[in-house]
Amino acid sequence: INPWQPAVRMIINVLARLHEPILRQVRRFLPDLGGIDLSPIVLFLAAQFIRNLLINSLA
């Protein structure tokens, strides 16, 4: 995928606008690790944990 292609750039910008506010909230609580951003991993694990809680409570 060529990130400089206009259609791809537009999709990347839309996704960044959707995800960045949520990731910014997670980054406030994480320590600064230099160039490593763990916020997507933390957010994914939190979503999976909540999903599992909901599935187990309904079963």
Wavefront OBJ file of the C-alpha trace (Angstrom):
o trace
v 0.000 0.000 0.000
v 1.363 3.356 -1.002
v 0.706 5.771 1.897
v 1.246 8.761 -0.419
v -1.693 7.826 -2.641
v -4.539 10.310 -1.954
v -7.207 7.679 -1.222
v -4.947 5.802 1.184
v -3.882 9.059 2.853
v -7.548 9.991 3.349
v -8.314 6.624 4.997
v -5.273 6.952 7.267
v -6.363 10.450 8.316
v -9.927 9.319 9.073
v -8.706 6.389 11.159
v -6.275 8.627 13.038
v -9.060 11.098 13.856
v -11.227 8.285 15.202
v -8.585 6.535 17.295
v -6.340 9.344 18.473
v -8.670 10.762 21.189
v -9.010 7.325 22.791
v -5.305 6.537 22.513
v -4.421 9.947 23.969
v -6.417 9.108 27.103
v -4.523 5.808 27.500
v -1.142 7.505 26.919
v -1.742 9.815 29.878
v -1.474 6.823 32.236
v 1.449 5.028 30.583
v 5.082 5.881 31.322
v 7.177 7.443 28.566
v 9.112 4.655 26.868
v 10.779 6.794 24.222
v 9.771 5.703 20.736
v 7.645 2.757 21.857
v 3.898 3.366 22.008
v 2.100 0.677 24.000
v -1.267 2.441 24.064
v -2.819 0.411 21.176
v -1.847 -2.837 22.913
v -3.226 -1.656 26.266
v -6.457 -0.503 24.616
v -6.832 -3.816 22.756
v -6.251 -5.850 25.922
v -8.748 -3.714 27.850
v -11.351 -4.202 25.121
v -10.785 -7.968 25.154
v -11.060 -8.059 28.948
v -14.356 -6.148 28.895
v -15.634 -8.363 26.075
v -14.817 -11.505 28.074
v -16.530 -10.108 31.152
v -19.668 -9.367 29.174
v -19.719 -12.765 27.468
v -19.181 -14.628 30.757
v -21.862 -12.633 32.553
v -24.412 -13.417 29.834
v -23.614 -17.138 29.697
l 1 2 3 4 5 6 7 8 9 10 11 12 13 14 15 16 17 18 19 20 21 22 23 24 25 26 27 28 29 30 31 32 33 34 35 36 37 38 39 40 41 42 43 44 45 46 47 48 49 50 51 52 53 54 55 56 57 58 59
